[in-house]
Amino acid sequence: MKFISHLLIIALIAYLLGSIVPYYVLMILIGSVSAWFRGSAFLAFIAGALGVASVWVLASLIIWSVSGSDLPDKFSEIMGFSNGTILVGITGLMGFLIGGSSALTGNFFGKLFVERNDEY
C-alpha cells in the first residue's frame, strides 16, 4: 500500500507540475517525496521510475495522437529510427531513469537523518 501511494503521489506531481516547473525542480520534488516515505531503496527507485515514465509516455502519446502531427516521424528519421514510436519509448526510458535516480537519491538522503541502532 505504501508503494502504491508513493507511486501515485510521484505520478501526480509529475502530471500536475510537469508543464509548469522545469524538470530539475520536478526531480527535487520527487526526491523530497521519496525522502519523506523512507522505504526500501529498490521500491523508491521503482516508484519514481514508473511514476515519471508513465506520465511522460502517456503525455507524449496523447499530444502526438491529438495533434496528428508528423513531427515525431520526421525527428525519428533525422535520428535514424524507423518511426516515431521509438521516440516515445526513448522518452519513457529517460523518464524511467531520471525519475528513478531522483527517487533513489531522495530515499538515501532521507535515510541519512534516521538513527540506526547497529549493535554488533
C-alpha positions as CSV (number, residue, x, y, z in Angstrom):
1,M,0.0,0.0,0.0
2,K,2.9,2.3,0.8
3,F,4.4,1.6,-2.6
4,I,1.2,2.3,-4.5
5,S,0.7,5.6,-2.6
6,H,4.3,6.5,-3.3
7,L,3.9,5.8,-7.0
8,L,0.6,7.7,-7.2
9,I,2.0,10.8,-5.4
10,I,5.0,10.9,-7.7
11,A,2.9,10.4,-10.8
12,L,0.5,13.2,-9.7
13,I,3.4,15.5,-9.0
14,A,4.9,14.7,-12.5
15,Y,1.5,15.2,-14.1
16,L,0.4,18.4,-12.3
17,L,3.7,20.2,-12.2
18,G,5.4,18.8,-15.2
19,S,4.3,21.5,-17.6
20,I,4.7,24.3,-15.0
21,V,8.2,23.8,-13.5
22,P,11.5,22.8,-15.1
23,Y,12.3,19.1,-14.9
24,Y,15.1,19.6,-12.4
25,V,12.6,21.2,-9.9
26,L,10.3,18.3,-10.5
27,M,13.1,15.8,-9.7
28,I,13.9,17.7,-6.5
29,L,10.2,17.4,-5.5
30,I,10.3,13.7,-6.3
31,G,13.4,13.2,-4.2
32,S,11.7,15.1,-1.4
33,V,8.7,12.8,-1.5
34,S,11.0,9.7,-1.5
35,A,12.9,11.1,1.4
36,W,9.6,11.5,3.3
37,F,8.5,7.9,2.6
38,R,11.8,6.3,3.7
39,G,11.0,2.9,2.4
40,S,13.1,0.3,0.6
41,A,15.7,1.8,-1.8
42,F,14.6,-0.5,-4.5
43,L,10.9,0.3,-4.1
44,A,11.7,4.0,-4.1
45,F,13.6,3.7,-7.3
46,I,10.8,1.7,-9.0
47,A,8.1,4.1,-7.7
48,G,9.9,7.1,-9.0
49,A,10.8,5.4,-12.3
50,L,7.4,4.1,-13.1
51,G,5.6,7.3,-11.9
52,V,7.6,9.6,-14.1
53,A,7.9,7.2,-17.1
54,S,4.2,6.5,-17.2
55,V,3.4,10.2,-17.2
56,W,5.9,11.1,-19.8
57,V,4.9,8.3,-22.1
58,L,1.2,9.0,-21.8
59,A,1.7,12.7,-22.3
60,S,3.8,12.2,-25.4
61,L,1.3,9.7,-26.8
62,I,-1.7,12.0,-26.1
63,I,0.0,15.0,-27.6
64,W,1.1,13.0,-30.7
65,S,-2.4,11.5,-31.2
66,V,-4.4,14.7,-30.6
67,S,-2.2,16.9,-32.8
68,G,-2.0,14.4,-35.7
69,S,1.5,15.8,-36.5
70,D,4.1,14.0,-38.4
71,L,6.9,15.8,-36.5
72,P,7.8,12.8,-34.4
73,D,8.2,10.8,-37.5
74,K,10.5,13.5,-39.0
75,F,12.6,13.6,-35.9
76,S,12.9,9.9,-35.8
77,E,14.1,9.9,-39.4
78,I,16.7,12.6,-38.5
79,M,17.9,10.4,-35.6
80,G,18.0,7.3,-37.9
81,F,15.0,5.4,-36.5
82,S,12.2,3.9,-38.5
83,N,9.1,5.5,-36.8
84,G,8.1,8.0,-34.1
85,T,7.1,5.4,-31.6
86,I,10.7,4.7,-30.9
87,L,11.0,8.3,-29.7
88,V,8.1,7.7,-27.3
89,G,10.0,4.7,-26.0
90,I,13.1,6.8,-25.6
91,T,11.1,9.4,-23.7
92,G,9.8,6.7,-21.4
93,L,13.2,5.3,-20.8
94,M,14.6,8.7,-20.0
95,G,11.7,9.4,-17.6
96,F,12.3,6.0,-16.0
97,L,16.0,6.6,-15.4
98,I,15.7,10.2,-14.3
99,G,12.7,9.7,-12.1
100,G,14.1,6.5,-10.5
101,S,17.5,8.1,-9.8
102,S,15.8,11.1,-8.3
103,A,13.7,9.0,-6.0
104,L,16.6,6.8,-5.1
105,T,18.7,9.9,-4.2
106,G,15.9,11.3,-2.1
107,N,15.5,8.0,-0.4
108,F,19.2,7.8,0.5
109,F,19.1,11.5,1.6
110,G,16.2,10.8,3.9
111,K,17.9,7.8,5.4
112,L,20.9,10.0,6.4
113,F,18.9,11.6,9.1
114,V,17.5,8.4,10.7
115,E,19.2,6.9,13.7
116,R,20.2,3.4,13.3
117,N,20.8,1.0,16.1
118,D,23.7,-1.1,14.9
119,E,24.8,-3.3,17.7
120,Y,27.4,-6.0,16.8
